[in-house]
């Protein structure tokens, strides 16, 4: 199980290939479930020359992301499925996915994780942000149980029980840490260097 990380030891997108705060030349980022591109906009504000790809199943979301991100160069937005990511093997240094895993059926989560492992370069990093899960913060257990009753979230109950450490291991990724942030959780996985 990944360890809980103190707030001053937050995960960075860059691990083996970069120094803290510096992205090395050739670093590549893939955001799966990019939605309307808000996260990628924050990334580009910090690293405007970083090549980035955003994929999402929703054509209207990708259209809005293209409009929202039109000021940035070196960004490619594609309507695509996380179960079959349209990039070459071992071509990405970092993969992010924000609030998408609770939307996926359990079997699909496993397939998408294998795709993440396929596209990550050795030494690459996967950063997931999604809801807390059962056991992360006992004082919020009631909220986690009410959420799918109040909103149409058919896969949320299976999400809060999912063992992401086991999915990561089965995909060849090492679960290095979790960080809880109010009702959200950041999960960090690294692909070992061969």
C-alpha positions in Angstrom: 0.0 0.0 0.0 1.3 3.5 -0.8 2.2 5.7 2.0 0.4 8.9 2.9 2.6 11.8 2.0 3.0 15.0 4.1 1.8 18.2 2.4 5.3 19.5 1.8 6.2 16.4 -0.2 3.7 16.8 -3.0 4.1 14.7 -6.1 5.5 16.3 -9.1 4.9 15.2 -12.7 8.6 14.8 -13.2 10.4 12.0 -11.5 13.5 10.3 -12.8 14.0 12.5 -15.9 14.0 16.0 -14.3 15.1 18.0 -11.4 12.4 19.5 -9.1 10.8 22.5 -10.8 12.6 21.8 -14.1 11.2 19.8 -17.0 13.9 18.3 -19.2 14.0 18.7 -22.9 12.0 16.0 -24.6 9.6 15.6 -21.6 6.1 14.6 -22.8 2.7 14.8 -20.9 -0.5 12.9 -21.7 -3.7 13.9 -19.9 -6.4 11.2 -20.2 -10.0 12.5 -19.7 -8.8 16.0 -20.4 -12.4 17.4 -20.5 -12.4 21.1 -21.5 -8.7 21.4 -21.0 -8.5 23.4 -17.7 -5.8 21.2 -16.2 -3.7 21.4 -19.4 -4.1 25.2 -19.3 -2.5 25.3 -15.8 0.3 23.0 -17.0 1.0 25.2 -20.0 1.0 28.3 -17.8 3.9 26.7 -15.9 5.7 25.0 -18.8 4.6 26.7 -22.0 7.0 24.8 -24.2 6.0 21.4 -22.8 4.6 19.1 -25.5 1.2 17.8 -24.3 -1.5 15.6 -25.5 -5.1 15.6 -24.1 -7.6 12.9 -24.9 -11.2 12.6 -24.0 -14.2 10.5 -25.2 -16.4 13.6 -25.6 -16.1 15.4 -28.9 -17.9 18.5 -27.5 -15.4 18.6 -24.6 -12.4 18.3 -26.9 -13.9 21.0 -29.1 -14.2 23.3 -26.1 -10.6 22.4 -25.0 -9.3 23.3 -28.4 -11.0 26.7 -28.1 -9.8 27.2 -24.5 -6.2 26.2 -25.3 -5.8 27.8 -28.7 -3.2 30.3 -27.4 -0.8 27.5 -26.6 1.6 25.7 -29.0 2.8 22.1 -28.7 -0.6 20.8 -27.6 -2.6 18.1 -29.3 -6.2 17.4 -28.3 -7.8 14.2 -29.6 -11.2 12.5 -29.3 -10.0 9.1 -28.1 -10.6 6.3 -25.7 -8.4 5.6 -22.7 -8.7 1.9 -23.4 -6.8 2.4 -26.6 -4.6 5.4 -26.3 -3.4 6.6 -29.7 0.3 7.2 -28.8 3.3 4.9 -29.3 4.7 2.6 -26.6 6.9 4.2 -24.0 6.5 7.7 -25.5 5.2 9.7 -22.5 7.1 10.8 -19.4 4.0 11.6 -17.4 0.4 10.6 -17.6 -2.4 12.4 -15.7 -6.0 11.6 -15.2 -8.3 13.8 -13.2 -11.7 12.7 -11.9 -12.2 10.1 -14.5 -11.7 6.8 -12.7 -14.9 6.9 -10.7 -16.7 7.2 -14.0 -15.3 3.9 -15.4 -16.7 0.4 -15.0 -14.3 -1.7 -12.9 -13.0 -3.8 -15.8 -12.3 -0.7 -17.8 -10.1 0.7 -15.0 -7.8 -2.3 -15.4 -7.6 -1.9 -19.2 -6.8 1.8 -18.9 -4.1 1.2 -16.3 -2.4 -1.3 -18.7 -2.6 1.4 -21.4 -1.0 3.9 -19.0 1.8 1.4 -18.3 2.2 0.8 -22.1 2.6 4.5 -23.0 4.8 5.5 -20.1 8.6 5.5 -20.6 10.6 3.6 -18.0 11.0 6.1 -15.1 7.7 7.8 -16.0 5.1 8.8 -13.6 1.3 8.4 -13.5 -0.7 10.9 -11.4 -4.4 10.2 -10.7 -6.7 12.6 -8.9 -10.2 11.4 -8.0 -12.5 11.1 -5.0 -11.4 9.7 -1.7 -12.0 6.0 -1.2 -13.4 4.0 1.7 -11.0 4.1 4.6 -9.1 7.2 3.5 -10.8 9.6 5.9 -13.3 7.8 8.3 -15.1 11.1 9.0 -16.1 11.3 5.3 -17.4 7.8 5.0 -21.1 9.0 5.1 -20.5 11.5 2.3 -18.9 8.8 0.1 -22.0 6.6 0.6 -24.5 9.4 -0.1 -22.8 10.7 -3.2 -24.0 8.0 -5.6 -27.5 8.2 -4.1 -27.7 11.9 -4.8 -26.1 11.9 -8.2 -26.1 9.5 -11.2 -22.8 7.8 -10.5 -23.3 4.1 -11.4 -19.6 3.1 -10.9 -18.8 5.2 -7.8 -19.5 2.4 -5.3 -17.1 0.1 -7.0 -14.6 2.9 -7.3 -14.5 3.6 -3.6 -13.7 -0.1 -3.0 -11.1 -0.4 -5.8 -7.6 -1.6 -4.9 -5.5 0.7 -7.1 -2.3 -0.6 -5.6 -3.1 -4.1 -7.0 -4.2 -2.7 -10.4 -0.9 -0.8 -10.6 1.2 -3.8 -9.7 -0.7 -6.0 -12.2 0.1 -3.3 -14.8 3.8 -3.1 -13.9 3.5 0.2 -12.1 4.7 1.0 -8.5 2.2 2.8 -6.3 4.5 5.3 -4.5 2.2 7.5 -2.5 -1.3 8.9 -1.9 -2.2 12.4 -0.8 -5.6 13.2 0.6 -6.9 16.7 -0.2 -10.3 17.3 1.4 -12.7 15.0 -0.6 -10.1 14.2 -3.2 -7.1 11.9 -3.4 -3.9 12.1 -5.5 -2.4 8.7 -6.3 1.1 8.5 -7.7 2.5 5.5 -9.6 5.9 5.2 -11.2 7.1 2.9 -14.0 10.3 1.2 -12.9 13.4 1.8 -15.0 14.4 -1.4 -16.8 
